[in-house]
């Protein structure tokens, strides 16, 4: 099986377009097709790679491997406005969204197995007037699914989030039995289906300091989290906790847990980014297709300097390839 994957080139004024050259530095075991402005990609190609060829994507072509050595296939989309590296322009928000819409359409049709996304700016898209809290929520809406799970990882560990881009003031109200049941069920299912783990152990954090300390530091653990986890265990899901978040990432659990589930965005991600900042990835579970992403932002200060590190993009591509193979094996 040779996976076919789309790669969206991200915020046009950020480092995304110039990171695309990394796709042609080696032969990936997949057909990779970039979505974005062909003109922009050529403009932002690092000088050391001026022999790299960009070719229009032909859906009827069946190229033989190696697919990516010295060439990149592109689905060309027009920019809305001129791009200056390092300077946001809300006028290009429709261009950014068109990349995601194109990727969604082609993945839902079965033409591609999944999409790898370069970083975008939530603020710029919102400034244009389109409500946008991130790739995760946008793809969820486009695919019409009720729940997705954001999971980030690196070679050392994986961290999944019960809530994603919520103000901290809203997190406690969002932690409900329904949310936890849906998140843990998706996490368990996709660890089996997309990662090939037959019996994944999920280690979960509490919401409050000391995991609530028997209700003295908050009642969410006692009233919501623990009863919900008990029911999930009865259904055959191996979920442990809730653990105090400040002691959860200890060697014993790091060796045995398939993933750490945290209740909010900044509860577990500082740990992940400390150990894997330059080689992390992001993946959205619960979608009808594979979606992975780099684990960094648009890096506007590096745009146009050709100093951006492509390792996170490579990790995201490799993860998508592994997920595609695991998914295919699970369907046999």
C-alpha positions as YAML, in Angstrom:
chain: A
units: angstrom
residues:
- id: 1
  name: UNK
  ca: [0.00, 0.00, 0.00]
- id: 2
  name: UNK
  ca: [1.38, 3.40, -1.01]
- id: 3
  name: UNK
  ca: [-0.44, 6.20, 0.89]
- id: 4
  name: UNK
  ca: [-1.40, 9.41, -0.89]
- id: 5
  name: UNK
  ca: [-1.18, 12.47, 1.35]
- id: 6
  name: UNK
  ca: [-1.86, 16.16, 0.91]
- id: 7
  name: UNK
  ca: [0.35, 18.76, 2.56]
- id: 8
  name: UNK
  ca: [-1.16, 22.22, 3.06]
- id: 9
  name: UNK
  ca: [1.52, 24.92, 2.94]
- id: 10
  name: UNK
  ca: [0.00, 27.05, 5.71]
- id: 11
  name: UNK
  ca: [0.13, 30.78, 6.41]
- id: 12
  name: UNK
  ca: [1.69, 32.29, 3.26]
- id: 13
  name: UNK
  ca: [3.72, 34.89, 5.16]
- id: 14
  name: UNK
  ca: [5.07, 32.33, 7.66]
- id: 15
  name: UNK
  ca: [7.61, 29.55, 7.35]
- id: 16
  name: UNK
  ca: [5.19, 26.99, 5.86]
- id: 17
  name: UNK
  ca: [5.85, 27.66, 2.16]
- id: 18
  name: UNK
  ca: [9.62, 27.45, 2.50]
- id: 19
  name: UNK
  ca: [9.43, 24.27, 4.60]
- id: 20
  name: UNK
  ca: [7.88, 22.46, 1.66]
- id: 21
  name: UNK
  ca: [11.35, 21.96, 0.19]
- id: 22
  name: UNK
  ca: [11.96, 19.38, 2.94]
- id: 23
  name: UNK
  ca: [9.48, 17.06, 1.22]
- id: 24
  name: UNK
  ca: [11.93, 16.65, -1.66]
- id: 25
  name: UNK
  ca: [15.01, 16.13, 0.49]
- id: 26
  name: UNK
  ca: [14.29, 12.43, 0.88]
- id: 27
  name: UNK
  ca: [12.12, 9.66, -0.53]
- id: 28
  name: UNK
  ca: [9.07, 9.20, 1.67]
- id: 29
  name: UNK
  ca: [7.08, 5.99, 1.35]
- id: 30
  name: UNK
  ca: [4.05, 7.94, 0.15]
- id: 31
  name: UNK
  ca: [2.88, 10.15, -2.67]
- id: 32
  name: UNK
  ca: [2.96, 13.69, -1.23]
- id: 33
  name: UNK
  ca: [1.09, 16.52, -2.93]
- id: 34
  name: UNK
  ca: [1.35, 20.12, -1.73]
- id: 35
  name: UNK
  ca: [-1.70, 22.38, -1.68]
- id: 36
  name: UNK
  ca: [-0.91, 26.07, -2.17]
- id: 37
  name: UNK
  ca: [0.18, 28.78, -4.53]
- id: 38
  name: UNK
  ca: [2.70, 27.44, -7.03]
- id: 39
  name: UNK
  ca: [3.97, 30.97, -7.59]
- id: 40
  name: UNK
  ca: [4.54, 31.48, -3.87]
- id: 41
  name: UNK
  ca: [6.29, 28.13, -3.47]
- id: 42
  name: UNK
  ca: [8.70, 29.02, -6.25]
- id: 43
  name: UNK
  ca: [9.36, 32.45, -4.75]
- id: 44
  name: UNK
  ca: [10.14, 31.02, -1.31]
- id: 45
  name: UNK
  ca: [12.30, 28.11, -2.43]
- id: 46
  name: UNK
  ca: [15.65, 28.22, -0.58]
- id: 47
  name: UNK
  ca: [18.50, 29.16, -2.95]
- id: 48
  name: UNK
  ca: [20.30, 25.90, -2.20]
- id: 49
  name: UNK
  ca: [17.38, 24.01, -3.73]
- id: 50
  name: UNK
  ca: [16.95, 26.01, -6.94]
- id: 51
  name: UNK
  ca: [17.05, 22.79, -8.98]
- id: 52
  name: UNK
  ca: [13.93, 21.48, -7.25]
- id: 53
  name: UNK
  ca: [11.04, 21.00, -9.65]
- id: 54
  name: UNK
  ca: [7.41, 21.86, -8.90]
- id: 55
  name: UNK
  ca: [4.98, 19.98, -11.12]
- id: 56
  name: UNK
  ca: [1.18, 20.26, -11.35]
- id: 57
  name: UNK
  ca: [-0.68, 17.42, -9.67]
- id: 58
  name: UNK
  ca: [-2.35, 15.08, -12.12]
- id: 59
  name: UNK
  ca: [-5.02, 12.90, -10.44]
- id: 60
  name: UNK
  ca: [-4.91, 10.46, -13.35]
- id: 61
  name: UNK
  ca: [-1.16, 9.94, -13.18]
- id: 62
  name: UNK
  ca: [0.22, 6.91, -11.36]
- id: 63
  name: UNK
  ca: [3.88, 7.76, -10.83]
- id: 64
  name: UNK
  ca: [6.33, 5.10, -9.72]
- id: 65
  name: UNK
  ca: [8.41, 5.55, -6.56]
- id: 66
  name: UNK
  ca: [10.51, 7.37, -5.56]
- id: 67
  name: UNK
  ca: [7.83, 10.05, -5.55]
- id: 68
  name: UNK
  ca: [9.46, 13.05, -3.95]
- id: 69
  name: UNK
  ca: [13.13, 13.02, -4.80]
- id: 70
  name: UNK
  ca: [13.92, 16.37, -6.45]
- id: 71
  name: UNK
  ca: [10.30, 17.18, -7.31]
- id: 72
  name: UNK
  ca: [7.09, 18.25, -5.60]
- id: 73
  name: UNK
  ca: [3.58, 17.83, -6.99]
- id: 74
  name: UNK
  ca: [1.35, 20.85, -6.37]
- id: 75
  name: UNK
  ca: [-2.38, 21.57, -6.40]
- id: 76
  name: UNK
  ca: [-2.15, 25.23, -7.36]
- id: 77
  name: UNK
  ca: [-4.46, 27.70, -5.59]
- id: 78
  name: UNK
  ca: [-4.39, 31.46, -6.22]
- id: 79
  name: UNK
  ca: [-3.32, 33.91, -3.55]
- id: 80
  name: UNK
  ca: [-5.76, 36.67, -2.68]
- id: 81
  name: UNK
  ca: [-3.08, 39.31, -2.06]
- id: 82
  name: UNK
  ca: [0.66, 39.86, -2.35]
- id: 83
  name: UNK
  ca: [2.74, 38.13, 0.32]
- id: 84
  name: UNK
  ca: [5.58, 39.73, 2.26]
- id: 85
  name: UNK
  ca: [7.43, 37.19, 4.44]
- id: 86
  name: UNK
  ca: [6.97, 37.97, 8.12]
- id: 87
  name: UNK
  ca: [3.95, 40.27, 7.63]
- id: 88
  name: UNK
  ca: [0.42, 39.00, 8.16]
- id: 89
  name: UNK
  ca: [-2.23, 40.10, 5.68]
- id: 90
  name: UNK
  ca: [-5.86, 39.25, 6.59]
- id: 91
  name: UNK
  ca: [-6.74, 39.56, 2.90]
- id: 92
  name: UNK
  ca: [-5.12, 36.15, 2.41]
- id: 93
  name: UNK
  ca: [-7.36, 34.44, 4.97]
- id: 94
  name: UNK
  ca: [-9.63, 33.10, 2.17]
- id: 95
  name: UNK
  ca: [-6.56, 31.57, 0.52]
- id: 96
  name: UNK
  ca: [-5.62, 29.81, 3.76]
- id: 97
  name: UNK
  ca: [-9.14, 28.46, 4.20]
- id: 98
  name: UNK
  ca: [-9.28, 27.38, 0.55]
- id: 99
  name: UNK
  ca: [-6.30, 25.08, 1.18]
- id: 100
  name: UNK
  ca: [-8.13, 23.40, 4.06]
- id: 101
  name: UNK
  ca: [-11.37, 23.18, 2.11]
- id: 102
  name: UNK
  ca: [-9.58, 21.61, -0.86]
- id: 103
  name: UNK
  ca: [-7.81, 19.11, 1.38]
- id: 104
  name: UNK
  ca: [-11.05, 18.21, 3.14]
- id: 105
  name: UNK
  ca: [-12.92, 17.69, -0.12]
- id: 106
  name: UNK
  ca: [-10.26, 15.46, -1.64]
- id: 107
  name: UNK
  ca: [-9.79, 13.39, 1.51]
- id: 108
  name: UNK
  ca: [-13.52, 12.88, 2.05]
- id: 109
  name: UNK
  ca: [-13.85, 11.70, -1.55]
- id: 110
  name: UNK
  ca: [-11.20, 9.05, -0.93]
- id: 111
  name: UNK
  ca: [-8.71, 10.56, -3.39]
- id: 112
  name: UNK
  ca: [-6.21, 11.01, -0.54]
- id: 113
  name: UNK
  ca: [-5.68, 9.14, 2.72]
- id: 114
  name: UNK
  ca: [-5.06, 12.26, 4.78]
- id: 115
  name: UNK
  ca: [-3.61, 15.72, 5.13]
- id: 116
  name: UNK
  ca: [-0.52, 17.13, 6.83]
- id: 117
  name: UNK
  ca: [-0.97, 20.77, 7.77]
- id: 118
  name: UNK
  ca: [1.61, 23.53, 8.08]
- id: 119
  name: UNK
  ca: [0.86, 26.25, 10.67]
- id: 120
  name: UNK
  ca: [-1.69, 29.03, 10.20]
- id: 121
  name: UNK
  ca: [-2.58, 32.11, 12.23]
- id: 122
  name: UNK
  ca: [-5.90, 31.85, 14.07]
- id: 123
  name: UNK
  ca: [-5.88, 35.58, 14.76]
- id: 124
  name: UNK
  ca: [-5.45, 36.64, 11.14]
- id: 125
  name: UNK
  ca: [-8.34, 34.47, 9.98]
- id: 126
  name: UNK
  ca: [-10.53, 35.78, 12.81]
- id: 127
  name: UNK
  ca: [-9.51, 39.34, 11.95]
- id: 128
  name: UNK
  ca: [-10.77, 38.75, 8.42]
- id: 129
  name: UNK
  ca: [-14.15, 37.98, 9.95]
- id: 130
  name: UNK
  ca: [-14.25, 34.17, 9.92]
- id: 131
  name: UNK
  ca: [-14.59, 32.52, 13.36]
- id: 132
  name: UNK
  ca: [-11.58, 30.21, 13.58]
- id: 133
  name: UNK
  ca: [-10.11, 28.61, 16.69]
- id: 134
  name: UNK
  ca: [-7.78, 26.19, 14.92]
- id: 135
  name: UNK
  ca: [-7.35, 23.42, 12.37]
- id: 136
  name: UNK
  ca: [-8.84, 20.87, 14.75]
- id: 137
  name: UNK
  ca: [-12.19, 22.58, 15.19]
- id: 138
  name: UNK
  ca: [-12.38, 23.74, 11.57]
- id: 139
  name: UNK
  ca: [-11.85, 20.26, 10.15]
- id: 140
  name: UNK
  ca: [-14.33, 18.85, 12.66]
- id: 141
  name: UNK
  ca: [-16.97, 21.27, 11.38]
- id: 142
  name: UNK
  ca: [-16.16, 20.64, 7.71]
- id: 143
  name: UNK
  ca: [-16.41, 16.88, 8.22]
- id: 144
  name: UNK
  ca: [-19.62, 17.10, 10.24]
- id: 145
  name: UNK
  ca: [-18.41, 15.00, 13.17]
- id: 146
  name: UNK
  ca: [-19.59, 15.60, 16.73]
- id: 147
  name: UNK
  ca: [-16.26, 15.21, 18.50]
- id: 148
  name: UNK
  ca: [-12.57, 15.09, 17.67]
- id: 149
  name: UNK
  ca: [-9.52, 14.73, 19.89]
- id: 150
  name: UNK
  ca: [-6.31, 16.71, 19.65]
- id: 151
  name: UNK
  ca: [-3.27, 14.59, 20.40]
- id: 152
  name: UNK
  ca: [0.30, 15.82, 20.31]
- id: 153
  name: UNK
  ca: [3.36, 13.66, 20.57]
- id: 154
  name: UNK
  ca: [7.04, 13.07, 20.03]
- id: 155
  name: UNK
  ca: [9.29, 10.05, 20.33]
- id: 156
  name: UNK
  ca: [9.14, 10.17, 24.13]
- id: 157
  name: UNK
  ca: [5.40, 10.49, 24.85]
- id: 158
  name: UNK
  ca: [1.93, 11.40, 23.60]
- id: 159
  name: UNK
  ca: [-0.49, 13.88, 25.17]
- id: 160
  name: UNK
  ca: [-4.20, 14.12, 24.31]
- id: 161
  name: UNK
  ca: [-6.51, 16.96, 25.35]
- id: 162
  name: UNK
  ca: [-10.03, 16.72, 26.76]
- id: 163
  name: UNK
  ca: [-10.59, 20.39, 25.89]
- id: 164
  name: UNK
  ca: [-8.62, 22.31, 23.28]
- id: 165
  name: UNK
  ca: [-8.65, 26.05, 22.62]
- id: 166
  name: UNK
  ca: [-10.83, 27.19, 25.51]
- id: 167
  name: UNK
  ca: [-10.23, 30.09, 27.88]
- id: 168
  name: UNK
  ca: [-9.25, 28.65, 31.24]
- id: 169
  name: UNK
  ca: [-12.33, 30.17, 32.87]
- id: 170
  name: UNK
  ca: [-14.54, 27.89, 30.72]
- id: 171
  name: UNK
  ca: [-12.68, 24.61, 31.18]
- id: 172
  name: UNK
  ca: [-14.33, 23.35, 34.38]
- id: 173
  name: UNK
  ca: [-17.82, 23.77, 32.94]
- id: 174
  name: UNK
  ca: [-16.77, 21.90, 29.79]
- id: 175
  name: UNK
  ca: [-15.65, 18.80, 31.72]
- id: 176
  name: UNK
  ca: [-18.82, 16.70, 31.61]
- id: 177
  name: UNK
  ca: [-19.48, 12.94, 31.61]
- id: 178
  name: UNK
  ca: [-20.52, 13.15, 27.95]
- id: 179
  name: UNK
  ca: [-17.35, 14.97, 26.86]
- id: 180
  name: UNK
  ca: [-15.04, 12.61, 28.75]
- id: 181
  name: UNK
  ca: [-16.85, 9.53, 27.47]
- id: 182
  name: UNK
  ca: [-16.65, 10.70, 23.87]
- id: 183
  name: UNK
  ca: [-13.01, 11.82, 24.11]
- id: 184
  name: UNK
  ca: [-11.77, 8.62, 25.78]
- id: 185
  name: UNK
  ca: [-13.77, 6.40, 23.40]
- id: 186
  name: UNK
  ca: [-12.29, 8.14, 20.33]
- id: 187
  name: UNK
  ca: [-8.82, 8.05, 21.85]
- id: 188
  name: UNK
  ca: [-9.05, 4.32, 22.62]
- id: 189
  name: UNK
  ca: [-10.50, 3.48, 19.18]
- id: 190
  name: UNK
  ca: [-7.98, 5.49, 17.16]
- id: 191
  name: UNK
  ca: [-4.99, 4.28, 19.18]
- id: 192
  name: UNK
  ca: [-6.09, 0.83, 18.04]
- id: 193
  name: UNK
  ca: [-7.06, 1.76, 14.49]
- id: 194
  name: UNK
  ca: [-4.47, 4.40, 13.58]
- id: 195
  name: UNK
  ca: [-1.55, 3.34, 15.81]
- id: 196
  name: UNK
  ca: [-1.96, -0.43, 15.89]
- id: 197
  name: UNK
  ca: [-2.13, -0.66, 19.70]
- id: 198
  name: UNK
  ca: [-4.36, -3.55, 20.74]
- id: 199
  name: UNK
  ca: [-4.70, -2.67, 24.43]
- id: 200
  name: UNK
  ca: [-3.64, 0.98, 24.89]
- id: 201
  name: UNK
  ca: [-3.24, 2.27, 28.44]
- id: 202
  name: UNK
  ca: [-4.58, 5.81, 28.87]
- id: 203
  name: UNK
  ca: [-3.23, 7.71, 31.89]
- id: 204
  name: UNK
  ca: [-5.45, 10.68, 32.75]
- id: 205
  name: UNK
  ca: [-4.88, 13.79, 34.81]
- id: 206
  name: UNK
  ca: [-7.37, 15.36, 37.15]
- id: 207
  name: UNK
  ca: [-8.59, 18.89, 36.65]
- id: 208
  name: UNK
  ca: [-7.70, 20.40, 40.01]
- id: 209
  name: UNK
  ca: [-4.46, 20.54, 42.03]
- id: 210
  name: UNK
  ca: [-3.78, 17.17, 43.69]
- id: 211
  name: UNK
  ca: [-6.64, 15.77, 41.55]
- id: 212
  name: UNK
  ca: [-9.11, 17.54, 43.84]
- id: 213
  name: UNK
  ca: [-7.80, 15.97, 47.07]
- id: 214
  name: UNK
  ca: [-11.04, 14.10, 47.82]
- id: 215
  name: UNK
  ca: [-13.17, 17.15, 47.07]
- id: 216
  name: UNK
  ca: [-11.25, 19.63, 49.24]
- id: 217
  name: UNK
  ca: [-9.63, 21.33, 46.23]
- id: 218
  name: UNK
  ca: [-12.49, 20.98, 43.78]
- id: 219
  name: UNK
  ca: [-15.27, 18.46, 43.23]
- id: 220
  name: UNK
  ca: [-14.96, 17.71, 39.50]
- id: 221
  name: UNK
  ca: [-12.85, 14.59, 40.11]
- id: 222
  name: UNK
  ca: [-15.21, 13.18, 42.74]
- id: 223
  name: UNK
  ca: [-18.46, 14.04, 40.98]
- id: 224
  name: UNK
  ca: [-17.61, 13.74, 37.26]
- id: 225
  name: UNK
  ca: [-14.21, 12.35, 36.32]
- id: 226
  name: UNK
  ca: [-13.94, 9.30, 38.59]
- id: 227
  name: UNK
  ca: [-17.50, 7.99, 37.98]
- id: 228
  name: UNK
  ca: [-17.07, 8.45, 34.22]
- id: 229
  name: UNK
  ca: [-13.73, 6.63, 34.21]
- id: 230
  name: UNK
  ca: [-15.29, 3.77, 36.22]
- id: 231
  name: UNK
  ca: [-17.94, 3.30, 33.52]
- id: 232
  name: UNK
  ca: [-15.35, 3.44, 30.75]
- id: 233
  name: UNK
  ca: [-13.29, 0.74, 32.48]
- id: 234
  name: UNK
  ca: [-16.39, -1.43, 32.67]
- id: 235
  name: UNK
  ca: [-16.66, -1.13, 28.88]
- id: 236
  name: UNK
  ca: [-13.15, -2.54, 28.46]
- id: 237
  name: UNK
  ca: [-11.10, 0.66, 28.11]
- id: 238
  name: UNK
  ca: [-7.89, 0.71, 30.15]
- id: 239
  name: UNK
  ca: [-7.95, 4.21, 31.60]
- id: 240
  name: UNK
  ca: [-6.04, 4.98, 34.80]
- id: 241
  name: UNK
  ca: [-6.40, 7.98, 37.08]
- id: 242
  name: UNK
  ca: [-7.22, 10.74, 37.57]
- id: 243
  name: UNK
  ca: [-3.66, 11.49, 38.64]
- id: 244
  name: UNK
  ca: [-2.39, 14.81, 39.99]
- id: 245
  name: UNK
  ca: [-0.99, 16.50, 36.90]
- id: 246
  name: UNK
  ca: [2.22, 17.55, 38.64]
- id: 247
  name: UNK
  ca: [3.23, 13.93, 39.35]
- id: 248
  name: UNK
  ca: [1.64, 12.12, 36.42]
- id: 249
  name: UNK
  ca: [4.62, 12.30, 34.04]
- id: 250
  name: UNK
  ca: [6.82, 9.96, 36.08]
- id: 251
  name: UNK
  ca: [9.09, 7.22, 34.70]
- id: 252
  name: UNK
  ca: [6.79, 4.30, 35.54]
- id: 253
  name: UNK
  ca: [3.85, 5.74, 33.62]
- id: 254
  name: UNK
  ca: [6.07, 7.06, 30.84]
- id: 255
  name: UNK
  ca: [7.11, 3.46, 30.17]
- id: 256
  name: UNK
  ca: [3.63, 1.94, 30.28]
- id: 257
  name: UNK
  ca: [1.13, 4.57, 29.10]
- id: 258
  name: UNK
  ca: [0.22, 4.79, 25.42]
- id: 259
  name: UNK
  ca: [-0.98, 8.35, 25.96]
- id: 260
  name: UNK
  ca: [-1.51, 10.91, 28.70]
- id: 261
  name: UNK
  ca: [-4.93, 12.58, 28.73]
- id: 262
  name: UNK
  ca: [-5.01, 16.07, 30.20]
- id: 263
  name: UNK
  ca: [-8.06, 18.18, 30.91]
- id: 264
  name: UNK
  ca: [-6.91, 21.38, 29.21]
- id: 265
  name: UNK
  ca: [-4.41, 22.72, 26.69]
- id: 266
  name: UNK
  ca: [-1.63, 23.98, 28.95]
- id: 267
  name: UNK
  ca: [-1.82, 21.18, 31.51]
- id: 268
  name: UNK
  ca: [0.20, 18.63, 29.57]
- id: 269
  name: UNK
  ca: [1.67, 20.40, 26.58]
- id: 270
  name: UNK
  ca: [4.47, 22.20, 28.45]
- id: 271
  name: UNK
  ca: [5.86, 18.79, 29.40]
- id: 272
  name: UNK
  ca: [5.57, 17.52, 25.83]
- id: 273
  name: UNK
  ca: [7.18, 20.58, 24.31]
- id: 274
  name: UNK
  ca: [10.00, 20.52, 26.84]
- id: 275
  name: UNK
  ca: [11.10, 17.06, 25.74]
- id: 276
  name: UNK
  ca: [10.13, 17.22, 22.07]
- id: 277
  name: UNK
  ca: [9.97, 20.82, 20.89]
- id: 278
  name: UNK
  ca: [12.01, 20.30, 17.74]
- id: 279
  name: UNK
  ca: [10.55, 16.94, 16.71]
- id: 280
  name: UNK
  ca: [6.94, 17.00, 17.88]
- id: 281
  name: UNK
  ca: [3.76, 16.46, 15.91]
- id: 282
  name: UNK
  ca: [0.03, 17.06, 16.22]
- id: 283
  name: UNK
  ca: [-2.73, 14.75, 15.06]
- id: 284
  name: UNK
  ca: [-6.52, 15.00, 15.08]
- id: 285
  name: UNK
  ca: [-8.32, 11.80, 16.05]
- id: 286
  name: UNK
  ca: [-11.97, 11.15, 15.26]
- id: 287
  name: UNK
  ca: [-11.96, 12.51, 11.69]
- id: 288
  name: UNK
  ca: [-12.92, 10.26, 8.76]
- id: 289
  name: UNK
  ca: [-9.39, 10.72, 7.39]
- id: 290
  name: UNK
  ca: [-5.87, 11.13, 8.78]
- id: 291
  name: UNK
  ca: [-4.75, 14.58, 9.82]
- id: 292
  name: UNK
  ca: [-1.32, 15.36, 11.25]
- id: 293
  name: UNK
  ca: [0.48, 18.65, 11.70]
- id: 294
  name: UNK
  ca: [3.70, 20.27, 12.73]
- id: 295
  name: UNK
  ca: [3.92, 21.14, 16.42]
- id: 296
  name: UNK
  ca: [4.96, 24.77, 15.99]
- id: 297
  name: UNK
  ca: [3.55, 28.08, 14.88]
- id: 298
  name: UNK
  ca: [4.02, 30.28, 11.85]
- id: 299
  name: UNK
  ca: [7.43, 31.52, 13.11]
- id: 300
  name: UNK
  ca: [7.07, 34.89, 11.43]
- id: 301
  name: UNK
  ca: [10.48, 36.01, 12.67]
- id: 302
  name: UNK
  ca: [12.06, 33.21, 10.63]
- id: 303
  name: UNK
  ca: [9.96, 33.60, 7.48]
- id: 304
  name: UNK
  ca: [12.15, 34.30, 4.47]
- id: 305
  name: UNK
  ca: [15.38, 33.47, 6.32]
- id: 306
  name: UNK
  ca: [15.42, 29.76, 5.39]
- id: 307
  name: UNK
  ca: [16.44, 28.92, 8.96]
- id: 308
  name: UNK
  ca: [13.20, 27.16, 9.96]
- id: 309
  name: UNK
  ca: [13.76, 23.60, 11.18]
- id: 310
  name: UNK
  ca: [11.90, 21.07, 8.96]
- id: 311
  name: UNK
  ca: [12.12, 18.17, 11.42]
- id: 312
  name: UNK
  ca: [8.62, 18.63, 12.82]
- id: 313
  name: UNK
  ca: [7.18, 18.56, 9.30]
- id: 314
  name: UNK
  ca: [9.09, 15.36, 8.57]
- id: 315
  name: UNK
  ca: [7.78, 13.82, 11.81]
- id: 316
  name: UNK
  ca: [4.21, 14.78, 10.87]
- id: 317
  name: UNK
  ca: [4.58, 13.22, 7.41]
- id: 318
  name: UNK
  ca: [6.07, 10.02, 8.81]
- id: 319
  name: UNK
  ca: [3.26, 9.82, 11.38]
- id: 320
  name: UNK
  ca: [0.63, 10.17, 8.66]
- id: 321
  name: UNK
  ca: [2.30, 7.39, 6.68]
- id: 322
  name: UNK
  ca: [2.35, 5.09, 9.73]
- id: 323
  name: UNK
  ca: [-1.30, 5.86, 10.45]
- id: 324
  name: UNK
  ca: [-2.24, 5.10, 6.86]
- id: 325
  name: UNK
  ca: [-0.56, 1.70, 7.04]
- id: 326
  name: UNK
  ca: [-2.14, 0.86, 10.43]
- id: 327
  name: UNK
  ca: [-5.57, 1.91, 9.15]
- id: 328
  name: UNK
  ca: [-5.20, -0.27, 6.07]
- id: 329
  name: UNK
  ca: [-4.11, -3.26, 8.18]
- id: 330
  name: UNK
  ca: [-7.05, -2.73, 10.57]
- id: 331
  name: UNK
  ca: [-9.47, -2.89, 7.63]
- id: 332
  name: UNK
  ca: [-8.14, -6.22, 6.35]
...
